[in-house]
Amino acid sequence: MGLVDTQKPPEMISGNMTAVMCVYSGLFMRFAWMVQPRNYLLLACHTSNESVQLYQLSRWAKAQGYWDKKETELQK
């Protein structure tokens, strides 16, 4: 679902839900790695979801202006 949302404008992204999905994927990546025997398919699914959600979070942060403030502060 995250891949489909990459085509939507960043103003439509929910920052809260995207952050929750990042935490969720991170926790399940750890679970997939720690369980015996290791579940590589689950790990691969949540790793790809984590990367897409982080991309979405970065798009949301740019749209909200969070990264612009840091760049102007660094230039001072």
One Martini backbone bead per residue (centre of mass of N, CA, C, O) as a GRO file, in nm:
protein
   76
    1MET     BB    1   0.055   0.064  -0.017
    2GLY     BB    2   0.298   0.258  -0.012
    3LEU     BB    3   0.354   0.258  -0.319
    4VAL     BB    4   0.090   0.398  -0.401
    5ASP     BB    5   0.142   0.665  -0.221
    6THR     BB    6   0.381   0.790  -0.395
    7GLN     BB    7   0.167   0.932  -0.604
    8LYS     BB    8   0.085   1.114  -0.394
    9PRO     BB    9   0.051   1.383  -0.232
   10PRO     BB   10   0.209   1.498   0.059
   11GLU     BB   11  -0.056   1.623   0.192
   12MET     BB   12  -0.194   1.318   0.228
   13ILE     BB   13  -0.004   1.250   0.450
   14SER     BB   14   0.030   1.069   0.748
   15GLY     BB   15   0.247   1.111   0.999
   16ASN     BB   16   0.144   0.921   1.219
   17MET     BB   17   0.102   0.661   1.051
   18THR     BB   18   0.388   0.643   0.936
   19ALA     BB   19   0.534   0.618   1.208
   20VAL     BB   20   0.389   0.362   1.300
   21MET     BB   21   0.482   0.186   1.057
   22CYS     BB   22   0.782   0.203   1.124
   23VAL     BB   23   0.769   0.067   1.400
   24TYR     BB   24   0.628  -0.191   1.314
   25SER     BB   25   0.845  -0.287   1.111
   26GLY     BB   26   1.079  -0.292   1.310
   27LEU     BB   27   0.962  -0.504   1.505
   28PHE     BB   28   0.919  -0.731   1.283
   29MET     BB   29   1.211  -0.752   1.201
   30ARG     BB   30   1.312  -0.851   1.472
   31PHE     BB   31   1.132  -1.098   1.494
   32ALA     BB   32   1.229  -1.240   1.228
   33TRP     BB   33   1.527  -1.264   1.339
   34MET     BB   34   1.478  -1.407   1.633
   35VAL     BB   35   1.339  -1.631   1.529
   36GLN     BB   36   1.306  -1.991   1.541
   37PRO     BB   37   1.339  -1.990   1.258
   38ARG     BB   38   1.417  -1.778   1.036
   39ASN     BB   39   1.217  -1.517   0.873
   40TYR     BB   40   1.290  -1.400   0.563
   41LEU     BB   41   1.022  -1.311   0.440
   42LEU     BB   42   0.932  -1.120   0.667
   43LEU     BB   43   1.185  -0.946   0.659
   44ALA     BB   44   1.156  -0.848   0.365
   45CYS     BB   45   0.880  -0.714   0.389
   46HIS     BB   46   0.957  -0.512   0.627
   47THR     BB   47   1.195  -0.377   0.486
   48SER     BB   48   1.039  -0.259   0.248
   49ASN     BB   49   0.831  -0.105   0.418
   50GLU     BB   50   1.030   0.074   0.572
   51SER     BB   51   1.146   0.224   0.325
   52VAL     BB   52   0.877   0.344   0.227
   53GLN     BB   53   0.798   0.491   0.493
   54LEU     BB   54   1.050   0.673   0.505
   55TYR     BB   55   0.990   0.815   0.242
   56GLN     BB   56   0.715   0.927   0.328
   57LEU     BB   57   0.824   1.086   0.573
   58SER     BB   58   1.006   1.273   0.405
   59ARG     BB   59   0.781   1.398   0.235
   60TRP     BB   60   0.621   1.512   0.474
   61ALA     BB   61   0.848   1.690   0.595
   62LYS     BB   62   0.882   1.869   0.346
   63ALA     BB   63   0.583   1.969   0.331
   64GLN     BB   64   0.598   2.092   0.636
   65GLY     BB   65   0.909   2.221   0.671
   66TYR     BB   66   1.136   2.074   0.842
   67TRP     BB   67   1.391   2.092   0.645
   68ASP     BB   68   1.405   2.399   0.592
   69LYS     BB   69   1.487   2.493   0.877
   70LYS     BB   70   1.760   2.345   0.893
   71GLU     BB   71   1.896   2.482   0.649
   72THR     BB   72   1.874   2.779   0.756
   73GLU     BB   73   2.030   2.728   1.022
   74LEU     BB   74   2.300   2.636   0.885
   75GLN     BB   75   2.351   2.913   0.723
   76LYS     BB   76   2.397   3.108   0.987
   0.00000   0.00000   0.00000
